[in-house]
Amino acid sequence: MDDFIFFFKQGLSHISDLGAYDHILFIAALAAAYHIKNGKKLILLVSAFTIGHSIALALATLKIVKVNSSLIEFLIPVTIIATCLTTILRQLKYKSPPLQFKKALDHSKKTGFHMEQNGATYLIIIGFGIVHGLGFSNYLRFILSENESLFTPLFAFNLGLEVGQIFILTIALIINFVLLSYVKISQKHLPIIISILITIISIPILLDTGNALFFER
């Protein structure tokens, strides 16, 4: 039980570590296109992300897949910026429906305030989850001892990640709600604003990791 609690705490602290905020940025980027009222759709996307990084954690920790840590560290900000750009482009393409039809439309359809979801979207998010999972695996392998059973650490660490992830999502949706309801930012423009801010924060990470991958050899 002590091992389970230890690895659970490690997973929780690793994803919520403000000193390694790239994973937080990805969750925030994913949540940028969602209102708290259509949070169920966001949960489906997050579940796809969870599947991806769970698979990657298992494969990398069991040493079935060899991880190039420099490449993974570079790809993580790529996934963040790609998510932000997708949100921005979708919001820019959205056109408000005629006024007389607005009341008849569902909230999410009326505002365009969510990311389209189809098979391709889920596959992409699973792929992004694999990238982030490989990033998590470096840390997990570091704290594992050679003789330790892998099932409990993997399960506990992953569960800790998920609890932290849900916490970050909740905060992000609350911020969206406050900005929409009280600051009165447009439902079309809020995802764009948040995505631009996250992109600006992510660019230095991309440059640093890109420099380490391509030039510091």
Beta strands, then each sheet from edge to edge (+ up, - down):
end
